[in-house]
Amino acid sequence: MAVRVDQIPELAASGKIKSLESMNEQALRLHPGGTITDSDLDNHFNGYEYGVELRDASGAEWDVTFDAATGQVLSNKQDN
């Protein structure tokens, strides 16, 4: 279930999740020169996950999923 964007700062301030900005920055470190096209936060039965979609410097599209609490990369897949 998607979390409303206005709830993200409160969750981050409480320490339950990392900030959206930090996850976007981490995705860009994985794909230097890229551009973020979409980001969202979902609440799953096992916790919160950030989904970041981006286009890398060569134009390839990527979907990166992070554990929102730890920042650990859960998946980093090229979007076909």
C-alpha positions in Angstrom: 0.0 0.0 0.0 1.4 3.4 -1.0 2.1 5.9 1.7 0.9 9.5 1.2 3.8 11.8 0.4 2.9 14.1 3.3 3.5 11.2 5.8 7.1 10.6 4.7 8.7 13.6 6.7 7.0 12.5 9.9 8.1 8.8 9.5 11.6 10.0 8.7 11.7 12.4 11.7 10.6 9.6 14.0 13.5 7.4 12.8 11.2 4.7 11.3 12.6 5.3 7.8 15.4 7.1 5.9 14.5 10.3 4.1 13.2 10.2 0.5 16.0 12.5 -0.5 18.7 10.1 0.9 17.2 7.2 -1.0 17.1 9.2 -4.2 20.8 10.2 -3.7 21.7 6.5 -3.1 20.0 5.5 -6.3 21.9 8.2 -8.2 25.2 6.9 -6.7 24.3 3.4 -8.1 23.7 5.0 -11.5 25.9 8.1 -11.8 24.7 10.8 -14.2 21.1 9.5 -13.9 17.9 11.4 -13.5 15.1 10.4 -11.0 11.8 9.9 -12.8 9.7 8.7 -9.9 9.9 7.8 -6.2 7.4 6.3 -3.8 7.2 4.7 -0.4 5.1 1.6 0.2 4.1 0.0 3.4 4.3 -3.8 3.1 3.6 -6.5 5.7 7.3 -6.7 6.4 8.0 -3.0 6.6 8.4 0.1 4.5 10.1 0.1 1.0 11.2 2.9 -1.2 10.8 2.5 -5.0 13.0 4.7 -7.1 12.7 4.8 -10.9 15.5 6.5 -12.8 17.1 6.9 -16.2 20.9 6.5 -16.3 23.3 8.6 -18.4 22.9 6.3 -21.4 19.1 6.5 -21.3 18.5 3.0 -19.7 15.6 2.9 -17.2 16.2 1.3 -13.7 14.0 0.3 -10.8 15.7 0.4 -7.5 14.0 -0.8 -4.3 15.3 0.0 -0.8 14.5 -1.1 2.7 13.2 2.3 3.9 14.4 1.6 7.5 18.0 0.6 6.7 18.7 2.0 3.2 19.7 -1.5 2.1 19.3 -2.1 -1.6 16.7 -4.9 -2.1 16.7 -4.9 -5.9 18.4 -2.9 -8.7 16.9 -4.0 -12.0 17.0 -2.5 -15.4 13.5 -1.8 -16.7 12.9 -3.6 -19.9 
